[in-house]
Amino acid sequence: MQRRSFLLGMLTMIALAPIKVWAALWNRPAFEALKIKDATQYLNVSEEIPSGDIVIVAPERAENGAVVQIEIRSNIQNTEAIAIFVENNPTPLIANFMFGDGAEPFVVTRIKMAETSDLKIVVKAGSQYFTNAKNITVLENGCG
């Protein structure tokens, strides 16, 4: 009986190990920051360079802020990460996507927006950070 309990415990530990690895990669302070400035600081974003090579496809007006579909494409060589921020949300960092070698830096997702705000994108390429933004008018509040 002890052997069975031991094996079950080991299997549980092995199964949960990947969850602990992912949790270690999650930057909790950045996602819990209440201001974009703080969130970017936790992501170690230094000087941001404005760039038209970050393509944002998002509606000018969102009927319902609870579901706003956006597409982000980085045409910047060696893109490593794409971070999505919504300035007027309770916690502005929405997502931070990491890309491995050879991965196409393209994201399609749905986000929540509390109110009319800038959608800000920050792309990390090497030691540089590039940014682009688009204002989206929200007609019905999405965060509640």
N, CA, C and O atoms as a MOPAC input file, in Angstrom:
PM7 MOZYME 1SCF
protein

 N      0.82000 1    -1.18900 1     0.00000 1
 C      0.00000 1     0.00000 1     0.00000 1
 C      0.87100 1     1.26200 1     0.00000 1
 O      0.54900 1     2.23900 1    -0.67700 1
 N      1.98300 1     1.24100 1     0.76600 1
 C      2.86700 1     2.39800 1     0.81200 1
 C      3.52200 1     2.62900 1    -0.54400 1
 O      3.72500 1     3.77100 1    -0.95700 1
 N      3.84900 1     1.55100 1    -1.22500 1
 C      4.47400 1     1.66100 1    -2.53900 1
 C      3.51500 1     2.33500 1    -3.51700 1
 O      3.93000 1     3.18700 1    -4.30200 1
 N      2.23800 1     1.96000 1    -3.47600 1
 C      1.23000 1     2.54300 1    -4.36000 1
 C      1.07700 1     4.03900 1    -4.06000 1
 O      0.99300 1     4.84900 1    -4.98300 1
 N      1.04200 1     4.39700 1    -2.80800 1
 C      0.93100 1     5.80600 1    -2.41500 1
 C      2.15500 1     6.59500 1    -2.88400 1
 O      2.03600 1     7.71800 1    -3.37300 1
 N      3.31800 1     5.99400 1    -2.72800 1
 C      4.55000 1     6.63900 1    -3.16900 1
 C      4.52200 1     6.88100 1    -4.68000 1
 O      4.84500 1     7.97800 1    -5.13700 1
 N      4.13500 1     5.86000 1    -5.46000 1
 C      4.06800 1     5.98900 1    -6.91500 1
 C      3.04400 1     7.03800 1    -7.33500 1
 O      3.29900 1     7.82600 1    -8.24600 1
 N      1.90400 1     7.05100 1    -6.68600 1
 C      0.88200 1     8.04900 1    -6.99300 1
 C      1.40100 1     9.45700 1    -6.68600 1
 O      1.16900 1    10.39000 1    -7.45400 1
 N      2.09500 1     9.60100 1    -5.57200 1
 C      2.68500 1    10.89400 1    -5.21900 1
 C      3.72600 1    11.35000 1    -6.22800 1
 O      3.77800 1    12.52600 1    -6.58800 1
 N      4.54900 1    10.42600 1    -6.68000 1
 C      5.57800 1    10.75400 1    -7.68300 1
 C      4.93500 1    11.16900 1    -9.00800 1
 O      5.36000 1    12.14500 1    -9.62600 1
 N      3.92200 1    10.43700 1    -9.43900 1
 C      3.23100 1    10.77600 1   -10.68500 1
 C      2.57400 1    12.15300 1   -10.59600 1
 O      2.60600 1    12.92100 1   -11.55700 1
 N      1.99200 1    12.45500 1    -9.46700 1
 C      1.38000 1    13.77400 1    -9.26500 1
 C      2.43600 1    14.86600 1    -9.33400 1
 O      2.21700 1    15.90300 1    -9.95900 1
 N      3.56900 1    14.64400 1    -8.70500 1
 C      4.65000 1    15.62500 1    -8.70500 1
 C      5.17600 1    15.85300 1   -10.13100 1
 O      5.44300 1    16.99000 1   -10.51900 1
 N      5.32200 1    14.78600 1   -10.89700 1
 C      5.79800 1    14.89000 1   -12.27700 1
 C      4.78700 1    15.63900 1   -13.12700 1
 O      5.15800 1    16.45900 1   -13.96800 1
 N      3.50800 1    15.35600 1   -12.90700 1
 C      2.45700 1    16.01000 1   -13.68700 1
 C      2.37400 1    17.50400 1   -13.39100 1
 O      2.08700 1    18.29900 1   -14.28600 1
 N      2.62200 1    17.88800 1   -12.14800 1
 C      2.52600 1    19.29100 1   -11.76400 1
 C      3.79900 1    20.08300 1   -12.02400 1
 O      3.76900 1    21.31300 1   -11.97500 1
 N      4.89700 1    19.42800 1   -12.29400 1
 C      6.17200 1    20.12000 1   -12.52900 1
 C      6.07600 1    21.15100 1   -13.64600 1
 O      6.55700 1    22.26900 1   -13.46100 1
 N      5.47100 1    20.83100 1   -14.81300 1
 C      5.38900 1    21.85100 1   -15.85600 1
 C      4.60700 1    23.09400 1   -15.42500 1
 O      4.93200 1    24.20200 1   -15.85200 1
 N      3.59400 1    22.92800 1   -14.59300 1
 C      2.82600 1    24.06900 1   -14.11500 1
 C      3.72900 1    24.98500 1   -13.29500 1
 O      3.63900 1    26.20700 1   -13.41400 1
 N      4.58700 1    24.41500 1   -12.47600 1
 C      5.50300 1    25.22900 1   -11.67100 1
 C      6.51200 1    25.95100 1   -12.55700 1
 O      6.88700 1    27.08900 1   -12.27300 1
 N      6.95100 1    25.29600 1   -13.62300 1
 C      7.88600 1    25.92900 1   -14.55400 1
 C      7.22700 1    27.13000 1   -15.21300 1
 O      7.83200 1    28.20000 1   -15.29000 1
 N      5.98500 1    26.97000 1   -15.69500 1
 C      5.26900 1    28.08600 1   -16.32800 1
 C      5.02100 1    29.20300 1   -15.32600 1
 O      5.13600 1    30.37900 1   -15.67100 1
 N      4.68600 1    28.85500 1   -14.10200 1
 C      4.43600 1    29.87600 1   -13.08000 1
 C      5.69300 1    30.69300 1   -12.81000 1
 O      5.60700 1    31.89200 1   -12.54600 1
 N      6.84400 1    30.06400 1   -12.87400 1
 C      8.10100 1    30.78200 1   -12.65300 1
 C      8.36900 1    31.78400 1   -13.77800 1
 O      9.00400 1    32.81400 1   -13.55000 1
 N      7.89200 1    31.48900 1   -14.98600 1
 C      8.09400 1    32.38800 1   -16.11800 1
 C      7.11900 1    33.56000 1   -16.12400 1
 O      7.36900 1    34.56900 1   -16.78200 1
 N      6.02100 1    33.43600 1   -15.40600 1
 C      4.99600 1    34.47100 1   -15.37500 1
 C      5.49300 1    35.63100 1   -14.53500 1
 O      5.90800 1    35.44200 1   -13.39200 1
 N      5.45200 1    36.82100 1   -15.09000 1
 C      5.92800 1    38.01600 1   -14.41500 1
 C      4.75700 1    38.66100 1   -13.67000 1
 O      4.13100 1    39.59800 1   -14.16600 1
 N      4.47800 1    38.15400 1   -12.49900 1
 C      3.31000 1    38.58400 1   -11.72300 1
 C      3.26600 1    40.09400 1   -11.47100 1
 O      2.21700 1    40.70300 1   -11.67900 1
 N      4.36900 1    40.72700 1   -11.02800 1
 C      4.29600 1    42.17100 1   -10.76800 1
 C      3.91700 1    42.97600 1   -12.01300 1
 O      3.19500 1    43.96700 1   -11.90300 1
 N      4.38900 1    42.56900 1   -13.18700 1
 C      4.05900 1    43.29500 1   -14.42000 1
 C      2.57000 1    43.20500 1   -14.72400 1
 O      1.94800 1    44.19300 1   -15.11400 1
 N      2.00000 1    42.01400 1   -14.54300 1
 C      0.57800 1    41.82600 1   -14.83600 1
 C     -0.32000 1    42.44600 1   -13.77200 1
 O     -1.48700 1    42.72500 1   -14.04900 1
 N      0.18700 1    42.66700 1   -12.57400 1
 C     -0.61900 1    43.26600 1   -11.50900 1
 C     -0.40700 1    44.77600 1   -11.37900 1
 O     -1.07900 1    45.42800 1   -10.58000 1
 N      0.51800 1    45.33200 1   -12.15700 1
 C      0.79400 1    46.76800 1   -12.09600 1
 C     -0.44600 1    47.56200 1   -12.51300 1
 O     -1.19300 1    47.14400 1   -13.39700 1
 N     -0.65200 1    48.70900 1   -11.86600 1
 C     -1.83200 1    49.52400 1   -12.12800 1
 C     -1.58700 1    50.61400 1   -13.16200 1
 O     -2.53600 1    51.25100 1   -13.62000 1
 N     -0.34100 1    50.83700 1   -13.53500 1
 C      0.01400 1    51.84800 1   -14.53500 1
 C      0.95200 1    51.23700 1   -15.56900 1
 O      1.76800 1    50.37200 1   -15.25100 1
 N      0.82600 1    51.70200 1   -16.81600 1
 C      1.68100 1    51.18800 1   -17.89600 1
 C      3.15400 1    51.38900 1   -17.54900 1
 O      3.97600 1    50.50200 1   -17.77900 1
 N      3.48100 1    52.53600 1   -17.00600 1
 C      4.88200 1    52.83400 1   -16.66100 1
 C      5.45500 1    51.75200 1   -15.74400 1
 O      6.57700 1    51.28800 1   -15.94900 1
 N      4.68600 1    51.35700 1   -14.74200 1
 C      5.15000 1    50.33100 1   -13.81000 1
 C      5.25200 1    48.96600 1   -14.49200 1
 O      6.21600 1    48.23100 1   -14.27900 1
 N      4.25800 1    48.63300 1   -15.30800 1
 C      4.26600 1    47.33600 1   -15.99900 1
 C      5.47100 1    47.22700 1   -16.93100 1
 O      6.12800 1    46.18700 1   -16.96800 1
 N      5.76900 1    48.28900 1   -17.68400 1
 C      6.92200 1    48.24400 1   -18.58600 1
 C      8.21900 1    48.15100 1   -17.79100 1
 O      9.17100 1    47.50000 1   -18.22000 1
 N      8.25300 1    48.79600 1   -16.64300 1
 C      9.44300 1    48.72600 1   -15.79200 1
 C      9.67500 1    47.28600 1   -15.32400 1
 O     10.81300 1    46.81700 1   -15.32100 1
 N      8.61300 1    46.58400 1   -14.92900 1
 C      8.73800 1    45.18900 1   -14.49700 1
 C      9.12800 1    44.26400 1   -15.65200 1
 O      9.71300 1    43.20300 1   -15.43400 1
 N      8.80100 1    44.67400 1   -16.88500 1
 C      9.20900 1    43.89100 1   -18.05800 1
 C     10.61500 1    44.27500 1   -18.52700 1
 O     11.10100 1    43.76100 1   -19.53500 1
 N     11.25900 1    45.17500 1   -17.79500 1
 C     12.61300 1    45.65000 1   -18.10700 1
 C     12.68500 1    46.38400 1   -19.43900 1
 O     13.70600 1    46.34300 1   -20.12500 1
 N     11.59800 1    47.05300 1   -19.79900 1
 C     11.57700 1    47.83000 1   -21.04200 1
 C     12.35600 1    49.11300 1   -20.80400 1
 O     12.03800 1    49.90300 1   -19.91600 1
 N     13.38700 1    49.29700 1   -21.62300 1
 C     14.15300 1    50.53700 1   -21.52900 1
 C     13.54600 1    51.52800 1   -22.52500 1
 O     12.32500 1    51.56000 1   -22.68000 1
 N     14.32800 1    52.30100 1   -23.17400 1
 C     13.85200 1    53.30300 1   -24.12200 1
 C     12.99800 1    52.65500 1   -25.21200 1
 O     13.39100 1    51.65000 1   -25.80500 1
 N     11.82200 1    53.24300 1   -25.47100 1
 C     10.91500 1    52.75100 1   -26.50700 1
 C     11.09200 1    53.57100 1   -27.77700 1
 O     11.09300 1    54.80100 1   -27.73800 1
 N     11.24200 1    52.88000 1   -28.90300 1
 C     11.43400 1    53.52300 1   -30.19100 1
 C     10.13300 1    53.39000 1   -30.98500 1
 O      9.70200 1    52.26900 1   -31.25600 1
 N      9.49200 1    54.50900 1   -31.37000 1
 C      8.26800 1    54.42000 1   -32.17800 1
 C      8.56200 1    53.72800 1   -33.51100 1
 O      9.58400 1    53.99300 1   -34.14400 1
 N      7.65100 1    52.83400 1   -33.93400 1
 C      7.89000 1    52.08000 1   -35.15900 1
 C      6.59800 1    51.78900 1   -35.90900 1
 O      5.62300 1    51.30600 1   -35.33200 1
 N      6.60500 1    52.08800 1   -37.19600 1
 C      5.49700 1    51.72500 1   -38.08100 1
 C      5.58700 1    50.28100 1   -38.53500 1
 O      4.70200 1    49.79400 1   -39.23800 1
 N      6.66200 1    49.58400 1   -38.13200 1
 C      6.81500 1    48.17100 1   -38.49400 1
 C      6.00400 1    47.25300 1   -37.58600 1
 O      6.02300 1    46.03300 1   -37.75200 1
 N      5.29800 1    47.83700 1   -36.63200 1
 C      4.35700 1    47.08400 1   -35.80100 1
 C      2.98100 1    47.38700 1   -36.36000 1
 O      2.50400 1    48.51900 1   -36.27200 1
 N      2.34600 1    46.38200 1   -36.93100 1
 C      1.04500 1    46.55200 1   -37.57100 1
 C     -0.04900 1    46.15000 1   -36.58200 1
 O     -0.05900 1    45.03500 1   -36.06100 1
 N     -0.96800 1    47.08200 1   -36.33700 1
 C     -2.09100 1    46.84000 1   -35.43500 1
 C     -3.37200 1    46.85300 1   -36.24400 1
 O     -3.70300 1    47.85400 1   -36.87900 1
 N     -4.09900 1    45.73000 1   -36.22200 1
 C     -5.40600 1    45.65800 1   -36.86000 1
 C     -6.41800 1    45.53000 1   -35.72900 1
 O     -6.51700 1    44.49100 1   -35.07600 1
 N     -7.17100 1    46.61500 1   -35.51000 1
 C     -8.16200 1    46.66200 1   -34.43700 1
 C     -9.24500 1    47.64900 1   -34.86600 1
 O     -8.99400 1    48.54300 1   -35.67400 1
 N    -10.43700 1    47.48400 1   -34.32700 1
 C    -11.51500 1    48.40400 1   -34.71800 1
 C    -11.26900 1    49.81400 1   -34.18400 1
 O    -10.67300 1    49.99500 1   -33.12200 1
 N    -11.73700 1    50.80600 1   -34.93700 1
 C    -11.69100 1    52.19000 1   -34.45700 1
 C    -12.66000 1    52.34500 1   -33.28400 1
 O    -12.38800 1    53.05300 1   -32.31400 1
 N    -13.81800 1    51.64800 1   -33.40600 1
 C    -14.87300 1    51.70400 1   -32.38900 1
 C    -15.25800 1    50.27400 1   -32.02700 1
 O    -15.56200 1    49.46500 1   -32.90400 1
 N    -15.24300 1    49.96900 1   -30.73900 1
 C    -15.64200 1    48.65100 1   -30.25600 1
 C    -17.04700 1    48.76100 1   -29.68100 1
 O    -17.27600 1    49.52400 1   -28.74200 1
 N    -17.98300 1    48.01000 1   -30.23500 1
 C    -19.36300 1    48.02500 1   -29.74500 1
 C    -19.43100 1    47.59000 1   -28.29000 1
 O    -20.18100 1    48.16000 1   -27.49800 1
 N    -18.63900 1    46.56900 1   -27.94000 1
 C    -18.65100 1    46.01900 1   -26.58600 1
 C    -17.20500 1    45.79100 1   -26.15900 1
 O    -16.49200 1    44.99700 1   -26.77300 1
 N    -16.78000 1    46.47500 1   -25.12300 1
 C    -15.40600 1    46.35000 1   -24.64800 1
 C    -15.07000 1    44.98900 1   -24.07500 1
 O    -13.89800 1    44.69100 1   -23.84200 1
 N    -16.07500 1    44.15400 1   -23.84300 1
 C    -15.81900 1    42.81700 1   -23.28700 1
 C    -15.14600 1    41.90900 1   -24.29800 1
 O    -14.46300 1    40.95800 1   -23.91700 1
 N    -15.33200 1    42.19200 1   -25.60100 1
 C    -14.74000 1    41.35500 1   -26.64300 1
 C    -14.26200 1    42.25400 1   -27.77600 1
 O    -15.04800 1    42.66900 1   -28.62800 1
 N    -12.97400 1    42.54800 1   -27.77600 1
 C    -12.37900 1    43.36600 1   -28.82800 1
 C    -11.29800 1    42.52400 1   -29.50600 1
 O    -10.27900 1    42.20300 1   -28.89400 1
 N    -11.52500 1    42.17000 1   -30.76700 1
 C    -10.53700 1    41.35200 1   -31.48000 1
 C     -9.44300 1    42.24200 1   -32.05300 1
 O     -9.71500 1    43.26700 1   -32.67800 1
 N     -8.19700 1    41.82700 1   -31.82600 1
 C     -7.05300 1    42.56800 1   -32.34100 1
 C     -6.08400 1    41.60800 1   -33.02400 1
 O     -6.01200 1    40.42400 1   -32.69200 1
 N     -5.34900 1    42.14600 1   -33.97700 1
 C     -4.26900 1    41.40600 1   -34.64200 1
 C     -3.02200 1    42.26500 1   -34.56700 1
 O     -3.06000 1    43.46900 1   -34.82300 1
 N     -1.92400 1    41.63300 1   -34.21500 1
 C     -0.64000 1    42.33000 1   -34.11300 1
 C      0.38100 1    41.56000 1   -34.93700 1
 O      0.51400 1    40.34300 1   -34.80500 1
 N      1.10100 1    42.28400 1   -35.78800 1
 C      2.18900 1    41.67900 1   -36.56000 1
 C      3.41600 1    42.57700 1   -36.41600 1
 O      3.33800 1    43.79400 1   -36.58200 1
 N      4.53500 1    41.95600 1   -36.10500 1
 C      5.78500 1    42.69400 1   -36.03900 1
 C      6.60700 1    42.36700 1   -37.28500 1
 O      6.91500 1    41.20800 1   -37.56500 1
 N      6.94900 1    43.41100 1   -38.01600 1
 C      7.83200 1    43.26300 1   -39.17400 1
 C      9.26600 1    43.63600 1   -38.80800 1
 O     10.08700 1    43.91900 1   -39.68000 1
 N      9.55100 1    43.63200 1   -37.53000 1
 C     10.88600 1    43.96500 1   -37.02500 1
 C     11.70400 1    42.68000 1   -36.94700 1
 O     11.26400 1    41.69100 1   -36.36000 1
 N     12.88700 1    42.69900 1   -37.53700 1
 C     13.75800 1    41.53400 1   -37.53200 1
 C     14.05900 1    41.07700 1   -36.10500 1
 O     14.22300 1    41.89300 1   -35.19800 1
 N     14.12800 1    39.76400 1   -35.92400 1
 C     14.49200 1    39.14400 1   -34.64500 1
 C     13.55800 1    39.50400 1   -33.47900 1
 O     14.00300 1    39.67100 1   -32.34400 1
 N     12.26300 1    39.62100 1   -33.78000 1
 C     11.28700 1    39.89000 1   -32.72700 1
 C     11.28600 1    38.72700 1   -31.73500 1
 O     11.14900 1    37.56500 1   -32.11900 1
 N     11.44000 1    39.06000 1   -30.46100 1
 C     11.46200 1    38.05200 1   -29.39800 1
 C     10.17000 1    38.03100 1   -28.58900 1
 O      9.76300 1    36.98400 1   -28.08500 1
 N      9.51400 1    39.21200 1   -28.46300 1
 C      8.31500 1    39.29700 1   -27.63800 1
 C      7.41900 1    40.42400 1   -28.11900 1
 O      7.88800 1    41.42300 1   -28.66400 1
 N      6.11600 1    40.24400 1   -27.90800 1
 C      5.11700 1    41.27300 1   -28.17400 1
 C      4.28600 1    41.42100 1   -26.90800 1
 O      3.65500 1    40.46600 1   -26.45600 1
 N      4.28800 1    42.62600 1   -26.33700 1
 C      3.48500 1    42.91900 1   -25.15000 1
 C      2.32100 1    43.81300 1   -25.55800 1
 O      2.49000 1    44.74800 1   -26.34000 1
 N      1.13500 1    43.51700 1   -25.02000 1
 C     -0.07600 1    44.26900 1   -25.32200 1
 C     -0.54000 1    44.97800 1   -24.05100 1
 O     -0.70500 1    44.35500 1   -23.00200 1
 N     -0.74700 1    46.29900 1   -24.16400 1
 C     -1.20100 1    47.12000 1   -23.05000 1
 C     -2.47600 1    47.86100 1   -23.43600 1
 O     -2.64600 1    48.25000 1   -24.59200 1
 N     -3.36800 1    48.05600 1   -22.47400 1
 C     -4.52800 1    48.93200 1   -22.63100 1
 C     -4.44300 1    49.93800 1   -21.49300 1
 O     -4.61400 1    49.59900 1   -20.32200 1
 N     -4.17800 1    51.17300 1   -21.86500 1
 C     -3.84900 1    52.21300 1   -20.89200 1
 C     -4.88800 1    52.38600 1   -19.78600 1
 O     -4.51800 1    52.47300 1   -18.61500 1
 N     -6.17100 1    52.43800 1   -20.12300 1
 C     -7.19300 1    52.73900 1   -19.12100 1
 C     -7.82900 1    51.50200 1   -18.47900 1
 O     -8.87400 1    51.61700 1   -17.83900 1
 N     -7.23000 1    50.34500 1   -18.63600 1
 C     -7.74000 1    49.15400 1   -17.95200 1
 C     -7.25000 1    49.15100 1   -16.50800 1
 O     -6.23100 1    49.77100 1   -16.20200 1
 N     -7.96300 1    48.45900 1   -15.61500 1
 C     -7.52200 1    48.39300 1   -14.20900 1
 C     -6.08800 1    47.87300 1   -14.07400 1
 O     -5.32100 1    48.38200 1   -13.25700 1
 N     -5.72500 1    46.86900 1   -14.86200 1
 C     -4.33500 1    46.40700 1   -14.96400 1
 C     -3.99300 1    46.45700 1   -16.45300 1
 O     -4.52600 1    45.66000 1   -17.22600 1
 N     -3.13000 1    47.36000 1   -16.86800 1
 C     -2.91500 1    47.64000 1   -18.29000 1
 C     -2.21700 1    46.54900 1   -19.10500 1
 O     -2.45500 1    46.45400 1   -20.30900 1
 N     -1.35800 1    45.71800 1   -18.48600 1
 C     -0.68600 1    44.67600 1   -19.26300 1
 C     -1.67900 1    43.54200 1   -19.52600 1
 O     -2.12800 1    42.87100 1   -18.59700 1
 N     -2.01400 1    43.33900 1   -20.79000 1
 C     -2.98300 1    42.32400 1   -21.19400 1
 C     -2.28900 1    40.98800 1   -21.46100 1
 O     -2.74100 1    39.93900 1   -21.00200 1
 N     -1.19200 1    41.04200 1   -22.20600 1
 C     -0.49000 1    39.81200 1   -22.58400 1
 C      0.94900 1    40.13600 1   -22.93800 1
 O      1.27900 1    41.26100 1   -23.31300 1
 N      1.80300 1    39.11700 1   -22.81000 1
 C      3.19900 1    39.23200 1   -23.22400 1
 C      3.56400 1    37.92000 1   -23.91400 1
 O      3.82900 1    36.91200 1   -23.25800 1
 N      3.57400 1    37.94700 1   -25.23700 1
 C      3.84200 1    36.75100 1   -26.03200 1
 C      5.32900 1    36.65000 1   -26.34300 1
 O      5.94000 1    37.62300 1   -26.78500 1
 N      5.90900 1    35.48300 1   -26.11400 1
 C      7.31700 1    35.22400 1   -26.40000 1
 C      7.41400 1    34.35900 1   -27.66000 1
 O      6.60500 1    33.45100 1   -27.85300 1
 N      8.40200 1    34.63900 1   -28.51700 1
 C      8.57700 1    33.90800 1   -29.75900 1
 C      9.95700 1    33.26800 1   -29.81400 1
 O     10.96500 1    33.91200 1   -29.52200 1
 N      9.99200 1    31.99500 1   -30.19100 1
 C     11.25100 1    31.29300 1   -30.36200 1
 C     11.80800 1    31.54300 1   -31.75100 1
 O     11.16200 1    32.18100 1   -32.58300 1
 N     13.00000 1    31.04300 1   -31.99900 1
 C     13.62700 1    31.19600 1   -33.31000 1
 C     12.73400 1    30.62800 1   -34.39700 1
 O     12.23800 1    29.50700 1   -34.29100 1
 N     12.53700 1    31.41700 1   -35.43900 1
 C     11.75900 1    30.95600 1   -36.58300 1
 C     10.26100 1    31.13600 1   -36.44100 1
 O      9.53000 1    30.92200 1   -37.40800 1
 N      9.77800 1    31.52100 1   -35.27200 1
 C      8.33800 1    31.72700 1   -35.08200 1
 C      7.93600 1    33.05300 1   -35.71100 1
 O      8.65700 1    34.04600 1   -35.60700 1
 N      6.79100 1    33.05900 1   -36.35700 1
 C      6.29400 1    34.28200 1   -36.97000 1
 C      5.70600 1    35.18500 1   -35.88500 1
 O      4.81300 1    34.75500 1   -35.15300 1
 N      6.18200 1    36.41900 1   -35.76500 1
 C      5.68800 1    37.31600 1   -34.71900 1
 C      4.32600 1    37.90800 1   -35.09500 1
 O      4.22300 1    39.06000 1   -35.51700 1
 N      3.29100 1    37.09100 1   -34.92900 1
 C      1.93100 1    37.44700 1   -35.31100 1
 C      0.98300 1    36.91800 1   -34.24400 1
 O      1.07100 1    35.75500 1   -33.84900 1
 N      0.07500 1    37.77500 1   -33.77700 1
 C     -0.85400 1    37.40500 1   -32.72000 1
 C     -2.25700 1    37.85200 1   -33.10700 1
 O     -2.45300 1    38.98400 1   -33.54900 1
 N     -3.22800 1    36.96500 1   -32.94200 1
 C     -4.64200 1    37.31300 1   -33.05400 1
 C     -5.27100 1    36.91100 1   -31.72900 1
 O     -5.17100 1    35.75600 1   -31.31500 1
 N     -5.91700 1    37.85700 1   -31.06800 1
 C     -6.52700 1    37.56200 1   -29.77200 1
 C     -7.69900 1    38.49400 1   -29.53000 1
 O     -7.90000 1    39.46800 1   -30.25500 1
 N     -8.45200 1    38.18400 1   -28.51800 1
 C     -9.54800 1    39.04200 1   -28.07700 1
 C     -9.19500 1    39.55500 1   -26.69500 1
 O     -8.71600 1    38.81300 1   -25.83800 1
 N     -9.44400 1    40.84200 1   -26.49900 1
 C     -9.10800 1    41.46600 1   -25.22800 1
 C    -10.34300 1    42.16100 1   -24.65500 1
 O    -11.34400 1    42.35500 1   -25.34500 1
 N    -10.24900 1    42.53000 1   -23.37400 1
 C    -11.27900 1    43.33300 1   -22.72100 1
 C    -10.74300 1    44.75000 1   -22.56900 1
 O     -9.56900 1    44.96600 1   -22.26700 1
 N    -11.63700 1    45.70600 1   -22.78800 1
 C    -11.27500 1    47.10800 1   -22.59500 1
 C    -12.30600 1    47.75500 1   -21.68700 1
 O    -13.50600 1    47.68100 1   -21.95500 1
 N    -11.85200 1    48.38500 1   -20.62200 1
 C    -12.74700 1    49.00000 1   -19.64800 1
 C    -13.42300 1    50.24000 1   -20.21900 1
 O    -14.58300 1    50.51900 1   -19.91500 1
 N    -12.69200 1    50.98300 1   -21.05000 1
 C    -13.20700 1    52.23000 1   -21.61400 1
 C    -12.34300 1    52.63000 1   -22.80400 1
 O    -11.34700 1    51.97400 1   -23.10600 1
 N    -12.72600 1    53.70000 1   -23.46900 1
 C    -11.94900 1    54.21900 1   -24.58800 1
 C    -10.51100 1    54.42400 1   -24.13400 1
 O    -10.25200 1    54.99400 1   -23.07400 1
 N     -9.58100 1    53.94900 1   -24.95700 1
 C     -8.18700 1    53.95200 1   -24.51800 1
 C     -7.25900 1    53.70600 1   -25.69700 1
 O     -7.68600 1    53.30800 1   -26.78100 1
 N     -5.98300 1    53.95400 1   -25.45300 1
 C     -4.96200 1    53.55900 1   -26.41900 1
 C     -4.62100 1    52.09600 1   -26.21600 1
 O     -4.45900 1    51.62700 1   -25.08900 1
 N     -4.51500 1    51.38500 1   -27.32400 1
 C     -3.97900 1    50.02900 1   -27.34500 1
 C     -2.50600 1    50.21300 1   -27.68200 1
 O     -2.16800 1    50.66100 1   -28.77700 1
 N     -1.63700 1    49.87200 1   -26.75300 1
 C     -0.19800 1    50.09200 1   -26.94600 1
 C      0.49600 1    48.74700 1   -27.09500 1
 O      0.26600 1    47.83000 1   -26.30700 1
 N      1.34000 1    48.63700 1   -28.10200 1
 C      2.10200 1    47.42800 1   -28.36300 1
 C      3.58400 1    47.74100 1   -28.18000 1
 O      4.08600 1    48.75000 1   -28.67500 1
 N      4.27000 1    46.86200 1   -27.46400 1
 C      5.72300 1    46.99000 1   -27.29600 1
 C      6.35600 1    45.69700 1   -27.79400 1
 O      6.00800 1    44.60500 1   -27.34300 1
 N      7.29100 1    45.83600 1   -28.73000 1
 C      7.99600 1    44.69500 1   -29.31600 1
 C      9.44200 1    44.71200 1   -28.84400 1
 O     10.12200 1    45.73600 1   -28.90600 1
 N      9.89600 1    43.56000 1   -28.37400 1
 C     11.29700 1    43.41000 1   -27.97100 1
 C     12.03500 1    42.69800 1   -29.09500 1
 O     11.61800 1    41.63000 1   -29.54300 1
 N     13.13000 1    43.29300 1   -29.54600 1
 C     14.00100 1    42.69500 1   -30.55800 1
 C     15.43800 1    42.93200 1   -30.11600 1
 O     15.93700 1    44.05600 1   -30.16300 1
 N     16.09300 1    41.87200 1   -29.68900 1
 C     17.43700 1    42.01600 1   -29.13000 1
 C     17.35300 1    42.80900 1   -27.84400 1
 O     16.58500 1    42.46400 1   -26.94600 1
 N     18.14600 1    43.88300 1   -27.74800 1
 C     18.12100 1    44.71500 1   -26.54300 1
 C     17.29600 1    45.98200 1   -26.75600 1
 O     17.31000 1    46.88200 1   -25.91500 1
 N     16.57600 1    46.05500 1   -27.87800 1
 C     15.79200 1    47.24400 1   -28.18500 1
 C     14.29700 1    46.97000 1   -28.03100 1
 O     13.83600 1    45.83600 1   -28.16400 1
 N     13.55100 1    48.04500 1   -27.74600 1
 C     12.10400 1    47.96600 1   -27.59000 1
 C     11.46000 1    48.96900 1   -28.53800 1
 O     11.82500 1    50.14400 1   -28.55700 1
 N     10.51000 1    48.49700 1   -29.31500 1
 C      9.80500 1    49.31400 1   -30.29500 1
 C      8.34000 1    49.39900 1   -29.88900 1
 O      7.81800 1    48.48700 1   -29.24800 1
 N      7.67600 1    50.49000 1   -30.25800 1
 C      6.28900 1    50.67100 1   -29.85200 1
 C      5.43700 1    51.28000 1   -30.94900 1
 O      5.92500 1    51.99500 1   -31.82500 1
 N      4.15700 1    50.97800 1   -30.87800 1
 C      3.14500 1    51.57600 1   -31.73500 1
 C      1.85200 1    51.55000 1   -30.93500 1
 O      1.70300 1    50.73900 1   -30.02100 1
 N      0.91400 1    52.43400 1   -31.27300 1
 C     -0.34200 1    52.49700 1   -30.52900 1
 C     -1.49100 1    52.84500 1   -31.45300 1
 O     -1.29700 1    53.40700 1   -32.53100 1
 N     -2.69200 1    52.50100 1   -31.01300 1
 C     -3.91800 1    52.84000 1   -31.73200 1
 C     -4.99800 1    53.12400 1   -30.70100 1
 O     -5.15600 1    52.38000 1   -29.73300 1
 N     -5.73900 1    54.20400 1   -30.91300 1
 C     -6.82700 1    54.53900 1   -30.00900 1
 C     -8.08300 1    53.79000 1   -30.43400 1
 O     -8.42300 1    53.75200 1   -31.61700 1
 N     -8.77200 1    53.19300 1   -29.45900 1
 C    -10.01500 1    52.47200 1   -29.71500 1
 C    -11.10600 1    53.08600 1   -28.84400 1
 O    -10.96200 1    53.19900 1   -27.62700 1
 N    -12.19100 1    53.47700 1   -29.49100 1
 C    -13.34100 1    54.02300 1   -28.78200 1
 C    -14.24600 1    52.88100 1   -28.35900 1
 O    -14.70600 1    52.10400 1   -29.19500 1
 N    -14.50100 1    52.77800 1   -27.06300 1
 C    -15.35300 1    51.71300 1   -26.52700 1
 C    -16.74100 1    52.30100 1   -26.26400 1
 O    -16.88800 1    53.28000 1   -25.53200 1
 N    -17.76200 1    51.67700 1   -26.88100 1
 C    -19.12100 1    52.18100 1   -26.72700 1
 C    -19.83000 1    51.58600 1   -25.51200 1
 O    -20.69300 1    52.23400 1   -24.92100 1
 N    -19.47000 1    50.35100 1   -25.13100 1
 C    -20.05900 1    49.71400 1   -23.95300 1
 C    -18.93900 1    49.11800 1   -23.12400 1
 O    -18.12600 1    48.35200 1   -23.64200 1
 N    -18.88400 1    49.45700 1   -21.84300 1
 C    -17.83500 1    49.02100 1   -20.92900 1
 C    -17.66100 1    47.49800 1   -20.93900 1
 O    -18.64300 1    46.75600 1   -20.92200 1
 N    -16.39700 1    47.03700 1   -20.96600 1
 C    -16.12300 1    45.60000 1   -21.02700 1
 C    -15.58400 1    45.00900 1   -19.74900 1
 O    -15.59000 1    43.78700 1   -19.59600 1
 N    -15.12300 1    45.81900 1   -18.83300 1
 C    -14.58600 1    45.29500 1   -17.56700 1
 C    -15.54100 1    45.67100 1   -16.45300 1
 O    -15.94900 1    46.82600 1   -16.32500 1
 N    -15.88700 1    44.69700 1   -15.66100 1
 C    -16.82800 1    45.04100 1   -14.61000 1
 C    -16.62900 1    44.33100 1   -13.40800 1
 O    -17.36300 1    44.53500 1   -12.44100 1

